[in-house]
Amino acid sequence: MLEKLKYFFKEFIPEVKGEWKKVTRPNRREVVQTTGVVVVTSFIFAVYLWVADLVIRWAYEGMFKMLGL
């Protein structure tokens, strides 16, 4: 148990600090751009799924009419 604590404070924490310094954070412009991409992509998929739902419903209704159900 004591060895794990030594490792944690002598090796792990300094390694985490070193890696944390390498992390780059997006600026405001990048965040706004990627958010825009997510919103537009979500809208496109929503329209696609709405159209697919209409087509599937139309096919089922046509099939039931042909079968007389």
Rosetta silent file (secondary structure, phi, psi, omega in degrees, C-alpha in Angstrom):
SEQUENCE: MLEKLKYFFKEFIPEVKGEWKKVTRPNRREVVQTTGVVVVTSFIFAVYLWVADLVIRWAYEGMFKMLGL
SCORE:     score description
SCORE:     0.000 S_00000001
   1 L     0.000  -42.297 -179.363    0.000    0.000    0.000 S_00000001
   2 H   -65.294  -35.180  178.823    2.811    2.405    0.887 S_00000001
   3 H   -65.744  -37.905  178.342    4.516    1.684   -2.436 S_00000001
   4 H   -64.786  -40.492  178.138    1.367    2.639   -4.313 S_00000001
   5 H   -65.671  -41.185  177.485    1.205    5.962   -2.475 S_00000001
   6 H   -60.480  -47.093  179.047    4.886    6.631   -3.230 S_00000001
   7 H   -60.120  -43.366 -176.854    4.307    5.875   -6.899 S_00000001
   8 H   -59.596  -47.482 -174.941    1.220    8.060   -6.963 S_00000001
   9 H   -84.435  -27.701 -176.518    2.940   11.134   -5.544 S_00000001
  10 H   -93.198  -28.450 -176.235    6.437   10.698   -7.010 S_00000001
  11 H  -118.757  -48.775 -173.458    5.663    9.473  -10.521 S_00000001
  12 H   -65.861  -50.368 -177.719    1.994    9.630  -11.428 S_00000001
  13 H   -61.239  -47.071  177.123    1.229   13.209  -10.350 S_00000001
  14 H   -61.788  -35.722  177.393    4.299   14.697  -12.096 S_00000001
  15 H   -65.017  -41.485  178.835    3.450   12.761  -15.258 S_00000001
  16 H   -63.419  -43.557  178.658   -0.116   14.093  -15.163 S_00000001
  17 H   -61.229  -41.285  178.768    1.168   17.657  -14.702 S_00000001
  18 H   -64.099  -42.602  178.809    3.523   17.215  -17.653 S_00000001
  19 H   -68.800  -35.947 -179.570    0.773   15.896  -19.893 S_00000001
  20 H   -62.301  -33.607  178.589   -1.618   18.640  -18.751 S_00000001
  21 H   -68.501  -24.092 -179.694    0.850   21.261  -20.007 S_00000001
  22 H   -81.876  -14.494 -176.101    0.705   19.675  -23.480 S_00000001
  23 L   -70.413  132.109  174.925   -3.074   19.992  -23.684 S_00000001
  24 L  -106.700  139.570 -179.567   -4.320   22.662  -26.059 S_00000001
  25 L  -106.834  141.502 -179.265   -7.659   24.275  -25.515 S_00000001
  26 L   -70.153  147.549  175.597   -9.819   25.528  -28.360 S_00000001
  27 L   -85.403  176.756 -175.081  -10.315   29.236  -28.711 S_00000001
  28 H   -59.627  -41.181 -178.164  -13.739   30.850  -28.965 S_00000001
  29 H   -61.555  -43.769  179.151  -13.738   30.834  -32.777 S_00000001
  30 H   -64.457  -40.350  179.736  -13.051   27.087  -32.937 S_00000001
  31 H   -64.559  -43.110 -179.936  -15.787   26.343  -30.400 S_00000001
  32 H   -64.708  -41.810 -179.862  -18.318   28.439  -32.319 S_00000001
  33 H   -64.376  -47.232 -178.564  -17.360   26.767  -35.620 S_00000001
  34 H   -68.043  -33.557  175.578  -17.595   23.222  -34.299 S_00000001
  35 H   -63.990  -41.625  176.730  -20.877   24.015  -32.565 S_00000001
  36 H   -60.444  -41.948  178.431  -22.227   25.289  -35.882 S_00000001
  37 H   -62.100  -42.540  179.763  -21.147   22.080  -37.598 S_00000001
  38 H   -63.878  -43.166 -178.366  -22.926   20.008  -34.933 S_00000001
  39 H   -65.465  -46.287 -179.234  -26.134   22.052  -35.222 S_00000001
  40 H   -64.801  -44.465  179.458  -26.199   21.893  -39.039 S_00000001
  41 H   -62.216  -42.131  178.563  -25.385   18.166  -39.093 S_00000001
  42 H   -62.211  -40.814  178.382  -28.104   17.466  -36.518 S_00000001
  43 H   -63.794  -43.463  179.681  -30.620   19.404  -38.592 S_00000001
  44 H   -61.567  -44.928  178.836  -29.664   17.497  -41.760 S_00000001
  45 H   -65.474  -36.752  178.503  -30.047   14.142  -39.984 S_00000001
  46 H   -62.828  -44.353  178.549  -33.375   15.231  -38.488 S_00000001
  47 H   -64.392  -42.773  178.852  -34.722   16.092  -41.951 S_00000001
  48 H   -59.636  -47.083 -179.393  -33.365   12.825  -43.363 S_00000001
  49 H   -66.968  -34.431  177.027  -35.022   10.762  -40.629 S_00000001
  50 H   -64.045  -45.383  178.900  -38.284   12.689  -41.029 S_00000001
  51 H   -65.181  -43.039  178.676  -38.323   11.964  -44.774 S_00000001
  52 H   -60.697  -40.335  177.786  -37.405    8.307  -44.180 S_00000001
  53 H   -62.756  -42.796  178.349  -40.260    8.042  -41.673 S_00000001
  54 H   -62.104  -43.601 -179.600  -42.701    9.512  -44.207 S_00000001
  55 H   -64.244  -44.056 -179.782  -41.563    7.074  -46.902 S_00000001
  56 H   -64.791  -42.911  178.352  -41.814    4.074  -44.590 S_00000001
  57 H   -62.582  -43.083  178.566  -45.269    5.152  -43.389 S_00000001
  58 H   -60.535  -42.280 -179.943  -46.385    5.676  -47.004 S_00000001
  59 H   -65.075  -44.106  179.240  -45.107    2.190  -47.939 S_00000001
  60 H   -64.563  -43.695  179.633  -46.902    0.523  -45.009 S_00000001
  61 H   -63.247  -40.160  177.154  -50.154    2.343  -45.702 S_00000001
  62 H   -64.581  -39.960 -179.991  -49.953    1.353  -49.371 S_00000001
  63 H   -66.074  -42.335  179.842  -49.233   -2.245  -48.471 S_00000001
  64 H   -67.154  -35.421  177.130  -52.183   -2.393  -46.048 S_00000001
  65 H   -66.046  -40.666  179.946  -54.499   -0.872  -48.652 S_00000001
  66 H   -64.538  -36.271 -178.889  -53.403   -3.467  -51.233 S_00000001
  67 H   -83.847   -9.150  179.357  -54.053   -6.269  -48.728 S_00000001
  68 L    76.069   27.822 -179.861  -57.377   -4.780  -47.723 S_00000001
  69 L   -98.977    0.000    0.000  -56.474   -4.403  -44.055 S_00000001
